[in-house]
Amino acid sequence: MPVPKMSNLRNSIDRPLLFAGLFIIAILVVGTVYTLIFEGNAALLSPTYLILQLKVASFLGIVAAGMMIVVLLGHIDLSVPWTMTASAMLAAAVGGPFAIPIGLGVGLAIGLFNGIGVAYLRVPSMIFTLGVNVMLRGFMVMLTGGFSPSSVPTDAMLWLAKGEIIGIPNPVIVWALISLAVAFMLRRMPLGRYIYAIGNREAAVYLSGVNTRLVVVASFALCSTLAAFAGILLAGYSSKAFQAMGDPYLLPSIAAVVIGGTNILGGAGRYAGTVVGTILIVLLQSVLSVMQMPEAGRQIIYGVVIVIMLLAYGRGQRLRV
Amino acid sequence: MSNFRLWISHNTGALIAVVLFLVLYIFYSSLHPRGFTTDLLVQNSNEALALIFVSIAQTLVVILGGIDLSVGSLMTLVNAVASEVVIGTGPEIVLGIVICLAIGLAGGLMNGVIIVYGRLQPIVVTLATGAIFTGLALLVRPTPGGEVDGDLSWVATNALSELPATYGWWDSDPGWFNLVSGIPMPIVILLLVILLVWIPYRNSELGRGGYAIGSNEAAAYMSGVRINRSKLAAYTLSGMFAGLAGLYFAIQTGSGNADPIQAGTYTLNSIAAVVIGGTSLFGGSGGAIGTIFGVMVLRSITFCFRVVDTDSAVGFLANPLLQPMFEGLILVIAVTLGAARAFSVKNRLNMFR
């Protein structure tokens, strides 16, 4: 029967993936036309440029992977910027072989704190993580105000962020491994299925005998640990851990998740979408700066693109009773 | 339950904020070296008014059960515009103010139209429109600067007595005026806005519709509430309040600054103030009056840090390196107490929402 086949085909193509993929191609085409006209080359299509973009995207991608986990729950983590900063700064301050474990530990601790506030105290995640972000900022001011600890990343951090294996930058490899792990967790592990289920209706999951609070805590811990890892990588990439280094990552990470088709209210979304959303945002920012668009124009286009992508496939149901 | 007890139970959050504010402010002004004076009140109310307007803008949207991450950016945009247009002759200044408020209204309407007719979630829409407003603000004012009419700045940031003294609209001598001449102008502006905008809105069909939508949108729809109209009105009015904040901020600082970080700070503080002021983030309750006290609690905490004696037992609070940490800690504690459902829900199943 041809009819079910057609509908199967239609269902198998994920609209967010399709739209975001087409948009990425559109960005590359527009950028290439620009460079062909004004610079006489197609620099945007060179492997060097594309691999560099993937490398830049890997930091955002890792943050977005963690953000997606909590967004799937129907929560949000606004403490990501200073989780990144605090982890990176503390890792650099400790130095030595324990730098990276310490940084990740800091992220884990922040995540557990967030998770306990959201899952056990039942504070709305938006407001709790917001407060934690402010608190972390104050904490770092306190720690680094009187004296200046080392902000130089260790050799291991530098290698992770700047090294490469057979021509592929290490951050891209790290991002790929994390992506595989997160995708596997969301698809195949009970934890992943609980996360989707809680995003749909937590009360039902609770009544099915799942310890939903533990799932929420674990998700926030994962999110913060991933953010901490991104912060450590970023410190290695920029050869310095500095105040507010995570601030430019909050809104793009949320944007990457929702552009990738994840429902901001939780319960639905594919991990592949988040990867494509990340690449879209990084590429858009990069091509706009290649075109020498001033910051003002970049912000406006960035906002308009998010709205258009959402209007294309993120619309809710009409209220009918 | 009697009406009074019902009223108390409906406004517990706001009443706690009022008490908290009074305690903090009395503590602050008694420790202040010059004590409680008109000058102190003028200075403090100046520091609070812009955040109050932004937070009222946030409140209007939170009542619907939404959230607006663009209020700070819209305020910044209007702030940038105001530093260009609120100057010149009298009519020019009035026109400039009208332009500023119109931009605020338009920004809010844009949010509303995208959210209502696009059927999108407010959090992501305002995330995106926030970027657009920031971009526009940077277009208008790439570098900090600009100028706002000096007389207007002076009058709007001082006691009421400066109004007749500067513009000579009436003789400032007669007895009746002495009673009110010490009231800071920001408080007068706030009272006027509350009386002329918030209270009429709150009691209108549109405003009540907003509360109904926040309580239960499907039930509101079935009861004949005009959902789209109420939502559009709330977002548009919210934009106007963000505009008022930007306008006052320009008048207060005498300049404009398209600073995205400052925009973010205002947005985040507005959410905190809304929660401390007793408005539920789930919508359907609370209001602007509670939010005003929420802002004043937030601001009083900052004020208190300024006057702590460095030699006393709590002298470490005065350490400027520790202040951001304690402000954050207090913010977390305040919002946790204000918003934690674990303490208020009896049936565990009701916690999942």
Interface residues (C-beta under 8 A of the other chain):
Chain A: I76 L78 G117 Y120 L121 R122 V123 P124 M126 I127 F128 L130 G131 V132 N133 V134 M135 L136 R137 G138 F139 V141 M142 G145 G146 R201 E202 A203 Y206 L207 T212 D247 L251 I254 A255 V258 I264 L265 P294 E295 A296 G297 R298 Q299 I300 I301 Y302 G303 V304 I306 V307 L310 L311 G314 R315 G316 Q317 R318 L319 V321
Chain B: I67 I114 G118 R119 L120 Q121 I123 V124 V125 L127 A128 T129 G130 A131 I132 F133 T134 G135 L136 A137 L138 L139 P142 E217 A218 Y221 M222 I227 I261 L268 I271 A272 V275 L281 F282 P320 L321 L322 Q323 P324 M325 F326 E327 G328 L329 L331 V332 V335 T336 A339 A340 R341 A342 F343 V345 L349 M351 F352
